[in-house]
Amino acid sequence: MTIKSYHDARLEMSNLHHSALQPTAFLDADSPIVCDFAERHAGEGEPRERAVRLYYAVRDAIRYDMTTFGLDPNQFRASEVLQAPRAFCVPKAIALAAVARAAGIPARIGFADVRNHLTSPRFTALMDDDLFRWHAYTSLWLEGRWVKATPAFDIGLCERHNVPPLEFDGHEDSIFHPHDGLGRKHMEYVRFIGEFDDLPFETFDREMRIAYPRMLAAFAAERKQRATN
């Protein structure tokens, strides 16, 4: 590598880290709520150790609930997610990225299309195919490289469905297991879409309305009915 290209690469990496540390519209890492969560859960030590603590805190503090799936922009703002009792994968990945940034750890939100071989018949009936599009994970800059973490499924959910909980050590990518605790095919990653400094909401909103109109309508009706009971 030439001297010029070396400096260009260092500058590009510096800019990359800078953008992955900044507060954004959805990853509002400067929010008092986000900062307080990070301060309470990150603890001391190296970035990897603090990232691991934040991963488990977000994974288990917010229960996974697919019926919360909707397209209200407010439900994707990290400070709102951290106050919610339940969320689906995208808000939880956003929350982890935001608290990591608040703790000084560069973080981005990533997306992939996945096939869940154990999808319930209820969800299957609301889908046109077996793909869950734009499943979200968090990408963290640790020890010189980007590492994937998936805080979606909380420990309680995993125990109820006999699925091994996703552990995260900060060294290796932590993405969904290909098999469940009984050896059945579980999650299959079909396509990695990309990683972003902030939620590309307009694109996400458009893709979800095209792919899941019946699911969005059904879950919205269910939430409305629960609210009136």
Secondary structure, 3 states (H helix, E strand, C coil): CCHHHHHHHHHHHHHHHHHCCCCCCCCCCCCHHHHHHHHHHHCCCCHHHHHHHHHHHHHHHCEECHHHCCCCHHHHCHHHHCCCCEECHHHHHHHHHHHHHHCCCCEEEEEEEEEECCCCHHHHCCCCCCEEEEEEEEEEEECCEEEEECCCCCHHHHHHCCCCCCCCCCCCCCCCCCECCCCCECEEEEEEEEEECCCCHHHHHHHHHHHCHHHHHHHHHHHHHHHHC
